[in-house]
Amino acid sequence: MKKTVNINLAGTFFHIDEDAFAKLQRYLDAIRRSLTDPEGSDEIIKDIEARIAELFSEKLERTTQVVSIKELDEVIAVMGQPEDYAVDEELFDDAPKSSKRRRSSSKQLFRDIDNKIISGVSAGLGHYLGIDSIWVRLIWILLTLFSSGTFILIYVLFWILVPAAVTTSDKLKMTGEPINISNIEKKFKEGYENVADKVKNADYDKYGQKVKSSTTTFFDTLGNILLTLLNVFVKLIGIFIIIVSLSTLIGLIVGLFTAGTFGFWGEGELMDWYQMVDTTSAPLWLISLLTFFAVGIPFFVLFILGLKMLVKNLKSIGTTAKITLFIVWLGAIIGLGIFAIKQATETAYDADAITEETLNIRTGDTLKVKMVSNSIYEYDARRRGGLNIKYNENDEKVIYSTDVRLIVRATEDSIAKIVIEKSAESSSYLNAKKKAEAIDYGYSFNNNTLALDAYLTTDFKNKYRDQEVTVILYLPVGTILYADTNTYSFHRNNSYHKDILNNGDEEKFLIIEKEGTHCLDCPEEEYPSESWEDEVRQEFREEKKIDTLRTNIADSIEINNQSKTITHENN
């Protein structure tokens, strides 16, 4: 029969037989002697005893079971032999990692309160997942933003349910390191050295003076408050920079995989618009990629800056990465600059293609002018400018625009004429002239009515080069002009164009003069009478009265005829 001894290890009582107790004592004494630095040895022994107590508790099936030599040997196998660590640590500084004893150990989730910003949840998850805690914190921010704050509650649950890594054993479990003598000693010394550094760097004179005065001055307290507020402000700016830069990067990535994808397939409305204005012949995916690097890299640098404002001692991305990013960014800027110069040279020259024809309108004649649209393209005749991609009656792709300008001018000639100026831009004068000549624009003239197209078209292969059409009507003095209401937006011209047709004069009979127009059917007070102009105006009014009288007589005759017919039918 063996004697048993009751022992207390780290606050837990165990029954251990006499032989095992003696061996345990020798083991702990050997560990104490193996410690190279007497500083903190008592704390290290306490951590080792706590770990041995945990292992005993795991191996005993019930609390009344006695710890035997067998259980003790299993614990020693896990903890390691003291003589393995008796050599000075400096001998192992240059030794390869493979020479050190390691045992695999699974990680456990704890809160790392030594590296916490709020509660240490992110730092603990970083250890558990094997990634830097900064990325975990960034994921929390993104999930909180995209979930409208729901993940704040999840964070609080982690804070409540996940225990903090307080003891050395907990910290080793958190990082997945084996809980043996060597790691316990190493972990303790890391913490001890951090504290020692803080004590060593402390300003003893400053604190000595404070101890002597037994109080902190008002200005010191105010300074601490201001410094705290400044730190909070800096962190808020860091968060703002992170959100802005990250949003921009996400937008650029989405743009790269949408616009760039269209560039690969070569189809779709986006590609039509790109091909219509592009002169570089560069694929869209290449332009998208260069834009992504040129804009994205500066925002990535801002993102890193925001992280540094939030996290102290953030690891640098490395000199190699910085140089690589700078070279890529510079290459993207140069590439976009080359394409931009090539694009700009395509509009360096402009040219006109001018056609001139006479209209059978002479002094005293009345000309009616209106704008007409094509129902294939648009029903409403209105000048909007810009451009669009349409299909004509032959289902051919064309460039469509309403950039048509109407100008009316007086002439001393006896007959009216119409001048159509088609203009375009290109990399040379000849190319610009060819593109101007390729503009499709038309009009019709029947029964003193001039119907002008409210639009212009050109073949899609000509691409958009600021194609425009200007229609100039030269009317003899004394001609009467009647402009339809839909011409309003097409002759909104400034004084540079010398247009005598003013906005607001639509749907009126205007007599053409050398320097302008006079309204014939407006109240007399608007235009004072002068010589022959008054006579023309009076004749015009008399003709209108005669026309009105004729119309009334014709209506009366028709009414009388209808009455006679009704009477005859009744009889």
C-alpha positions in Angstrom: 0.0 0.0 0.0 1.3 3.4 -1.0 0.8 6.6 0.9 -1.0 9.5 -0.8 -0.4 13.2 -0.3 -2.7 16.1 -0.8 -1.2 19.0 -2.8 -2.4 22.4 -4.0 -1.4 23.3 -7.6 -2.5 26.7 -8.7 -5.5 26.6 -6.4 -6.6 23.1 -7.3 -6.3 20.2 -4.8 -5.0 16.8 -6.0 -4.4 13.4 -4.4 -1.0 12.1 -5.4 0.9 9.0 -4.3 4.2 9.3 -2.4 6.5 8.3 -5.3 4.8 10.6 -7.8 4.9 13.5 -5.3 8.7 13.0 -4.8 9.2 12.9 -8.6 7.1 16.0 -9.0 9.1 17.9 -6.5 12.4 16.9 -8.2 10.9 17.9 -11.5 9.9 21.4 -10.3 13.2 21.9 -8.6 15.0 21.0 -11.8 12.9 23.5 -13.7 13.7 26.2 -11.2 17.4 25.5 -11.5 17.2 25.4 -15.3 15.9 28.9 -15.6 18.7 31.0 -16.9 17.5 34.3 -15.5 16.4 34.6 -11.9 14.3 37.6 -12.7 10.6 36.5 -12.7 11.4 32.9 -12.0 8.7 32.7 -9.3 6.1 33.9 -11.8 7.3 31.4 -14.4 7.0 28.5 -11.9 3.5 29.6 -11.0 2.5 29.4 -14.7 4.2 26.0 -15.1 2.3 24.7 -12.0 -1.0 26.1 -13.4 -0.3 24.2 -16.7 0.5 21.0 -14.8 -2.7 21.4 -12.8 -4.7 21.7 -16.1 -3.1 18.5 -17.5 -3.8 16.6 -14.2 -7.4 17.7 -14.4 -7.7 16.5 -18.0 -6.2 13.1 -17.2 -8.1 12.3 -14.0 -11.5 10.8 -14.6 -12.8 11.9 -11.2 -11.7 14.2 -8.4 -11.0 11.4 -6.0 -8.6 9.7 -8.3 -5.0 9.6 -7.2 -2.2 10.9 -9.5 0.3 8.1 -10.1 3.7 7.9 -11.7 1.9 7.1 -15.0 -0.1 10.3 -15.1 2.9 12.3 -14.0 5.1 10.9 -16.8 2.5 11.8 -19.4 2.4 15.3 -18.1 6.2 15.6 -18.1 6.2 14.3 -21.7 4.0 17.2 -22.7 5.9 19.8 -20.6 9.4 18.7 -21.6 12.4 17.8 -19.5 14.1 20.7 -17.6 17.6 19.8 -18.9 16.4 20.5 -22.4 16.2 24.2 -21.6 19.0 24.6 -19.1 21.4 26.0 -21.7 21.7 29.7 -22.1 19.2 31.1 -24.7 21.9 33.1 -26.5 23.4 29.8 -27.8 20.1 29.3 -29.7 19.9 32.7 -31.3 21.5 31.6 -34.6 20.3 28.0 -34.5 17.8 26.9 -37.1 14.2 26.5 -36.0 14.2 22.8 -36.7 16.8 22.3 -33.9 14.2 23.4 -31.3 11.7 21.0 -29.9 8.2 21.7 -31.1 5.0 19.9 -30.6 1.9 20.7 -32.5 -0.9 22.3 -30.6 -4.4 23.4 -31.7 -5.4 27.0 -31.3 -8.2 28.2 -29.0 -10.1 31.4 -29.4 -9.3 34.1 -26.8 -9.5 37.9 -26.7 -6.0 39.4 -27.0 -6.2 42.2 -24.4 -2.5 43.0 -24.8 -3.0 44.2 -28.4 -6.6 45.5 -28.1 -8.1 48.7 -29.4 -11.5 48.1 -27.9 -11.8 44.6 -26.3 -9.2 42.5 -28.2 -11.8 40.5 -30.2 -10.1 41.3 -33.6 -6.6 40.6 -32.3 -7.8 37.3 -30.9 -9.6 36.3 -34.2 -6.4 37.3 -36.0 -4.4 34.8 -34.0 -7.1 32.1 -34.4 -7.4 32.6 -38.2 -3.7 33.1 -38.8 -3.9 36.6 -40.3 -2.9 40.1 -39.2 -5.4 41.7 -36.9 -5.6 44.8 -39.0 -7.4 42.9 -41.8 -9.8 41.5 -39.2 -10.6 45.0 -38.0 -11.1 46.1 -41.6 -13.5 43.2 -42.2 -15.5 44.3 -39.1 -15.8 47.8 -40.5 -16.9 46.6 -43.9 -19.4 44.2 -42.5 -20.8 46.8 -40.1 -21.2 49.3 -43.0 -22.9 46.8 -45.4 -25.1 45.4 -42.6 -26.3 48.8 -41.4 -24.7 48.2 -38.0 -25.9 44.6 -37.4 -22.3 43.4 -36.9 -21.9 45.7 -33.9 -24.2 43.4 -32.0 -22.2 40.4 -33.1 -19.0 42.1 -32.0 -20.5 42.7 -28.6 -21.5 39.0 -28.4 -17.9 38.0 -29.1 -16.8 40.5 -26.4 -19.1 38.8 -23.8 -18.7 35.2 -24.8 -15.0 34.9 -25.7 -12.7 34.8 -22.7 -9.6 37.1 -22.4 -6.1 35.6 -22.6 -4.9 36.5 -19.1 -2.5 33.8 -18.1 0.6 32.7 -20.0 -1.1 29.4 -20.7 -4.1 31.2 -22.3 -1.7 33.3 -24.5 0.1 30.2 -25.7 -3.2 28.4 -26.5 -4.4 31.5 -28.4 -1.3 31.5 -30.7 -1.3 27.7 -31.0 2.1 27.2 -29.4 2.9 24.2 -27.3 2.4 24.9 -23.6 5.7 23.6 -22.3 8.5 25.0 -20.1 10.4 26.7 -22.9 7.4 28.5 -24.3 6.1 29.5 -20.9 9.5 31.0 -20.0 9.8 32.7 -23.4 6.3 34.2 -23.2 6.8 35.5 -19.7 10.1 37.1 -20.6 8.6 38.8 -23.6 6.1 40.5 -21.4 8.7 41.2 -18.7 11.0 42.8 -21.3 8.2 45.1 -22.6 7.5 46.3 -19.1 11.2 46.7 -18.4 11.5 48.8 -21.6 8.7 51.1 -20.5 10.2 51.5 -17.0 13.7 52.1 -18.5 12.3 54.8 -20.9 10.3 56.6 -18.2 11.2 60.1 -17.3 12.0 59.7 -13.6 12.8 63.3 -13.1 9.4 64.3 -14.4 7.5 61.8 -12.3 9.8 62.5 -9.3 8.7 66.1 -9.5 5.1 65.1 -9.7 5.5 62.9 -6.7 7.1 65.7 -4.8 4.4 68.1 -5.7 1.8 65.4 -5.0 -0.5 66.9 -7.7 -0.7 67.5 -11.4 -1.0 71.0 -12.6 -4.1 72.3 -14.4 -2.2 72.8 -17.6 -0.9 69.2 -17.6 -4.5 68.0 -17.2 -5.7 70.3 -20.0 -2.9 69.1 -22.2 -3.8 65.5 -21.6 -7.4 66.2 -22.5 -6.5 68.1 -25.7 -4.1 65.3 -26.7 -6.9 62.7 -26.2 -9.3 64.7 -28.3 -6.6 65.1 -31.0 -6.0 61.3 -31.0 -9.8 60.7 -31.4 -9.9 63.3 -34.2 -7.0 61.6 -36.0 -8.7 58.2 -35.7 -11.9 59.6 -37.1 -10.0 61.1 -40.1 -8.3 57.7 -40.6 -11.7 56.0 -40.6 -13.0 58.5 -43.2 -9.9 58.1 -45.4 -10.3 54.3 -45.2 -14.0 54.4 -46.2 -13.4 56.8 -49.1 -10.4 55.1 -50.5 -11.9 51.6 -50.1 -15.2 52.7 -51.8 -13.1 54.1 -54.7 -11.1 51.0 -55.0 -14.2 48.8 -55.0 -15.8 51.1 -57.7 -12.7 50.8 -59.8 -12.6 47.0 -59.5 -16.3 46.8 -60.5 -15.6 49.2 -63.4 -12.6 47.1 -64.5 -14.6 43.9 -64.6 -17.6 45.5 -66.4 -16.1 48.0 -68.9 -13.1 45.7 -69.4 -15.3 42.7 -70.0 -17.1 44.6 -72.7 -13.8 45.3 -74.3 -13.0 41.6 -74.4 -16.3 40.7 -76.0 -16.5 43.6 -78.4 -20.3 43.9 -78.3 -22.9 46.0 -76.5 -24.1 49.6 -76.3 -21.1 50.6 -74.3 -18.7 49.4 -76.9 -20.6 51.3 -79.6 -20.2 54.5 -77.7 -16.6 53.8 -77.0 -15.9 53.1 -80.7 -17.8 56.1 -81.8 -15.5 58.6 -79.9 -12.3 56.6 -79.8 -9.4 57.4 -82.2 -6.6 55.6 -80.5 -7.7 52.1 -81.6 -6.8 50.9 -78.1 -8.9 48.1 -76.6 -11.3 49.2 -73.9 -9.9 46.6 -71.4 -6.5 48.2 -71.7 -7.9 51.7 -71.1 -9.8 50.4 -68.1 -6.7 48.6 -66.7 -4.5 51.7 -67.1 -7.2 53.9 -65.5 -7.5 51.4 -62.6 -3.8 51.6 -61.9 -3.5 55.4 -62.4 -6.4 56.1 -60.0 -6.4 53.1 -57.8 -2.8 53.1 -56.6 -3.0 56.7 -55.1 -6.2 55.6 -53.3 -4.5 52.4 -52.1 -1.7 54.6 -50.6 -4.4 56.7 -48.9 -5.9 53.4 -47.6 -2.6 52.4 -46.1 -2.3 56.0 -44.6 -5.7 55.6 -43.0 -4.7 52.3 -41.5 -1.6 53.8 -40.0 -3.7 56.5 -38.4 -5.8 53.8 -36.7 -3.2 51.2 -35.9 0.1 51.9 -34.2 3.2 50.1 -35.4 1.5 48.9 -38.6 4.0 46.9 -40.6 5.2 48.5 -43.8 4.3 46.9 -47.2 8.0 46.8 -47.9 10.4 48.8 -50.2 10.0 46.4 -53.1 6.3 46.7 -53.1 6.5 50.5 -52.9 8.9 50.7 -55.8 6.7 48.3 -57.9 3.6 50.2 -57.2 5.3 53.5 -58.2 6.6 52.0 -61.5 3.2 50.6 -62.3 1.5 53.9 -61.5 4.0 55.9 -63.6 3.6 53.5 -66.5 -0.2 53.8 -66.3 0.0 57.6 -66.3 2.4 57.6 -69.3 0.2 55.2 -71.2 -3.0 57.3 -70.6 -1.1 60.4 -71.5 0.0 58.9 -74.9 -3.6 57.9 -75.6 -4.9 61.3 -74.5 -2.5 63.1 -76.8 -3.5 60.9 -79.7 -7.2 61.5 -79.0 -6.6 65.2 -78.8 -4.8 65.4 -82.1 -7.9 64.0 -83.8 -9.7 67.3 -83.2 -6.8 69.5 -84.1 -8.3 70.7 -87.5 -11.9 71.6 -88.5 -13.3 72.1 -92.0 -16.5 73.0 -93.7 -18.4 71.6 -96.7 -20.6 74.3 -98.1 -23.5 74.0 -100.6 -25.5 77.0 -102.0 -28.8 76.9 -103.9 -31.4 79.6 -104.9 -35.0 79.6 -103.8 -37.7 81.0 -106.0 -38.6 83.7 -103.5 -38.5 87.3 -104.5 -39.4 90.7 -103.0 -43.1 90.7 -102.0 -43.3 86.9 -101.8 -44.1 85.0 -98.6 -41.8 82.2 -97.4 -42.9 79.8 -94.7 -40.1 77.9 -92.8 -40.5 74.9 -90.6 -38.4 72.1 -89.2 -39.3 68.4 -89.8 -38.2 65.3 -88.0 -38.0 61.7 -89.2 -40.2 59.3 -87.2 -37.5 56.6 -87.6 -35.3 58.6 -85.3 -37.5 61.0 -83.3 -41.0 62.6 -83.5 -40.2 65.9 -81.8 -38.4 68.5 -83.8 -36.3 70.3 -81.3 -32.6 71.2 -81.1 -30.9 69.3 -78.2 -27.4 69.0 -79.6 -25.3 66.0 -78.5 -25.4 62.8 -80.4 -26.9 59.3 -80.3 -26.6 56.0 -82.1 -29.6 55.1 -84.3 -30.5 52.7 -87.1 -31.8 54.0 -90.4 -34.5 52.6 -92.7 -32.0 50.0 -94.0 -31.1 48.9 -90.4 -27.6 50.5 -90.8 -26.0 52.0 -87.7 -25.7 55.8 -88.0 -24.7 58.7 -85.8 -27.7 60.9 -85.1 -27.6 64.5 -83.9 -29.9 67.5 -83.7 -27.0 70.0 -83.7 -28.6 72.1 -86.5 -28.5 75.9 -86.5 -30.8 78.2 -88.4 -29.8 81.7 -89.4 -31.8 84.3 -91.3 -30.1 87.3 -93.0 -31.2 90.0 -95.4 -29.7 90.4 -98.9 -29.8 93.0 -101.6 -30.2 90.3 -104.3 -33.5 89.9 -106.0 -33.9 86.2 -105.2 -33.5 84.2 -102.1 -30.8 81.5 -101.5 -30.0 78.8 -99.0 -26.5 78.1 -97.8 -25.8 74.8 -95.9 -22.6 74.6 -94.0 -21.5 71.2 -92.8 -18.6 71.2 -90.4 -16.5 68.4 -88.7 -13.1 67.9 -87.0 -10.2 65.5 -87.6 -6.5 65.1 -87.4 -5.9 66.9 -90.7 -7.8 69.4 -92.8 -8.5 67.0 -95.6 -9.8 64.3 -93.2 -12.0 66.9 -91.5 -13.4 68.0 -94.9 -14.2 64.4 -95.9 -16.0 63.9 -92.6 -18.0 67.1 -93.2 -18.9 66.1 -96.7 -20.1 62.7 -95.3 -22.8 64.4 -93.2 -26.3 63.6 -94.5 -28.6 66.6 -94.3 -31.6 67.6 -96.5 -34.5 69.9 -97.0 -37.5 70.4 -99.4 -39.1 73.5 -101.0 -42.6 73.3 -102.3 -45.4 76.0 -102.6 -43.2 78.7 -100.9 -42.7 76.4 -97.9 -39.2 75.5 -96.9 -39.1 72.3 -94.8 -35.7 71.9 -93.1 -34.4 68.6 -91.5 -34.3 69.0 -87.7 -31.4 66.5 -87.6 -28.3 65.3 -89.2 -26.8 61.8 -89.7 -23.5 60.3 -90.7 -22.3 56.8 -91.1 -21.1 55.1 -87.9 -17.7 54.4 -89.4 -17.1 58.2 -89.6 -17.2 58.4 -85.8 -18.2 61.4 -83.8 -16.1 64.4 -84.7 -18.3 67.3 -83.5 -20.4 67.2 -86.7 -22.7 70.3 -87.1 -24.9 71.8 -89.7 -25.6 75.5 -90.1 -28.5 76.6 -92.4 -28.3 80.3 -93.5 -31.3 81.8 -95.4 -30.6 84.9 -97.4 -34.0 86.7 -98.1 -34.4 89.7 -100.3 -35.5 93.0 -98.7 -39.3 93.2 -98.8 -39.8 89.4 -98.5 -42.3 88.2 -96.0 -41.2 85.5 -93.6 -43.4 83.2 -91.6 -41.5 80.9 -89.2 -43.1 77.9 -87.6 -43.1 77.5 -83.8 -40.8 74.5 -83.9 -38.0 76.7 -85.3 -37.6 78.4 -81.9 -34.8 76.2 -80.6 -32.9 76.2 -83.9 -32.4 79.9 -84.2 -31.5 80.8 -80.6 -28.4 82.7 -81.7 -26.3 85.4 -80.3 -25.2 88.6 -82.0 -22.1 86.9 -83.5 -24.3 85.0 -86.0 -26.1 88.2 -87.3 -29.5 86.5 -87.2 -32.4 88.9 -87.9 -35.0 86.3 -86.8 -35.5 86.8 -83.1 -36.9 84.3 -80.6 -40.6 85.1 -80.0 -41.2 86.2 -83.6 -42.5 82.7 -84.6 -46.0 82.4 -86.0 -45.9 86.0 -87.2 -45.7 87.6 -90.7 -42.4 89.5 -90.8 -41.2 91.8 -93.5 -37.5 91.6 -94.2 -35.6 94.9 -93.9 -31.9 95.6 -94.3 -31.1 95.5 -90.6 -34.0 93.4 -89.2 -37.6 92.6 -89.5 -41.0 94.3 -89.0 -44.1 92.5 -87.9 -47.0 92.9 -90.2 -49.8 91.4 -88.1 -48.7 92.9 -84.8 -50.5 95.9 -83.2 -49.5 99.2 -84.8 -47.9 100.7 -81.7 -45.2 98.1 -81.8 -43.7 99.4 -85.1 -44.1 103.0 -86.2 -45.2 103.6 -89.8 -42.5 104.6 -92.4 -43.0 105.4 -96.1 -43.3 102.3 -98.3 -43.1 99.9 -95.4 -46.4 101.3 -94.0 -47.9 101.0 -97.5 -46.8 97.3 -97.7 -48.1 96.7 -94.2 -51.5 98.4 -95.1 -51.8 96.3 -98.3 -51.1 93.2 -96.3 -53.8 94.0 -93.9 -56.3 94.8 -96.7 -55.4 91.5 -98.3 -56.1 89.7 -95.1 -59.4 91.5 -94.8 -60.4 90.6 -98.3 -59.4 86.9 -97.6 -61.5 87.0 -94.5 -64.5 88.5 -96.3 -64.2 85.9 -99.1 -64.1 83.1 -96.5 -67.2 84.5 -94.7 -69.1 84.8 -98.1 -68.2 81.3 -98.9 -69.4 80.1 -95.5 -72.7 81.9 -96.0 -73.3 80.4 -99.4 -72.6 76.9 -98.1 -75.0 77.5 -95.2 -77.7 78.7 -97.6 -77.2 75.7 -99.8 -77.5 73.3 -96.8 -80.7 75.1 -95.7 -82.3 74.7 -99.2 -81.3 71.0 -99.3 -83.0 70.4 -95.9 -86.2 72.2 -97.0 -86.3 70.2 -100.2 -86.0 66.9 -98.3 -88.8 67.9 -95.9 -91.2 68.7 -98.8 
